[in-house]
């Protein structure tokens, strides 16, 4: 049997790496890796960390490429690959344009498609940003839904999918995290004696503009109000993020702006952090497993499990809410401990193993 794993961006590479490495060890399957390279440099470093090489690279990104342009190029290029490769199964993860295009390309060629991290929903289709639509299209076209949690399984049931197509596996991000967490300590950032580290990331389209300015203003006020904290902020390459971050936080005392970190130093930074502020999906899933509170810089999340569990806080890109919650976590040790419990609703590190076993059974080898 031949399985083609498709990845486009950094989080997809992180979340698919454990699955790729496990598939590569199986004697019943030939696992091939296709990088669309929707984010070139962020994806390459992840492959290196996990010892993966792409068999096929579409290098699809062009400067200022619109989403319709990206989608149509992807569809055309993917169709050629599927025709040449003739895989029995294609796997892709998450909610990017790559995932939606792969699901469609498989549909046109009648090739079976497995959606990893299936069933996440905000329920908000009015949001003009494409992730919810990408998830819905990929789900609609999938033959297997690998849902990370019971909640995501329930979303798929509510949309009418057959129970036998849905498998709760946990999220492969925890497999990746547990793989690197023991080998990242020498990459830890240096933090001043007696200081607490606040780690910040932000890159979502929905926060571009005024919301992102509020986030930066809140970070600045927090550092100015607390002489014992330091901020580390790996800035996403998107100019909408980069220009504002350097304008509002560049040169501010105890704020370090840096390039996106490789996965090992980033996990080391999460481990060293007292508090994390992020609008990232992956970070919301990883931080609870490391016992680190996250303030989610969004108004909604397709990952409600950790919010319900009380281990992350949905504050929105709102300066007052960010400052209120962050200050409480800095000042109240009992409150901090009630959140930093090290409870992860997203998996136990065996998600990839479950997916491989399901595929093996389903492809009857
Ligand atoms: N990450 C990283 N370096 C960074 C910031 C994030 O390696 O400088 C990792 C993080 O641990 C997580 C993933 O990248 O696994 C999240 O990617 P991103 O925030 O770009 O996307 P999202 O998860 O929101 O789709």
Boltz pocket constraint, residues with backbone or C-beta under 6 A from the ligand:
constraints:
  - pocket:
      binder: B
      contacts: [[A, 10], [A, 11], [A, 14], [A, 173], [A, 201], [A, 203], [A, 234], [A, 259], [A, 260], [A, 261], [A, 262], [A, 263], [A, 264], [A, 266], [A, 267], [A, 279], [A, 280], [A, 281], [A, 282], [A, 283], [A, 286]]
      max_distance: 6.0
